[in-house]
Structure formats: structure tokens, C-alpha cells
């Protein structure tokens, strides 16, 4: 049985109206969808593909955050 891991996912709506999702734990792990639900489904598939690479398997093994947060900074 696989160990359950919580991974951070960043989802942002682009200028064309698509949602872009990224998992910053893995290099090049991103996808898009027409809505948030589709994007989250697609990012799970992208993570599966990323985990076929040894580099990303090691990144997952070494991922042990104590705390995760998301903040928006307005910069002018």
C-alpha cells in the first residue's frame, strides 16, 4: 500500500480562462484544465508521470515539510 502524502498544489487562472496547476515539489510538474476540478484531476496524473523519474522519487522521499502556507503579497 502506498504511503499517503500531502503535496502543495498551486492553481492559477490564466489570461485565457484556463486554470494552470503546478506541484512545486517536482521539476516540470504542471498541467491545466477548464475548471479547478479538472485541473486537480490532471495534476494527479502529472504527478504520477513525474514519479516515473528517479529524481522526482527522491524529491518525494525527501519532502517532509513541517508547515505549508500560501500568501499573496501585493507589490507595487
C-alpha positions, 0 to 999 in steps of 0.5 A: 500500500502506498504511503499517503502524502500531502503535496502543495498544489498551486492553481492559477487562472490564466489570461485565457480562462484556463486554470494552470496547476503546478506541484512545486515539489517536482521539476516540470510538474504542471498541467491545466484544465477548464475548471479547478476540478479538472485541473486537480484531476490532471495534476494527479496524473502529472504527478504520477508521470513525474514519479516515473523519474528517479529524481522526482522519487527522491524529491518525494522521499525527501519532502517532509515539510513541517508547515505549508502556507500560501500568501499573496503579497501585493507589490507595487 
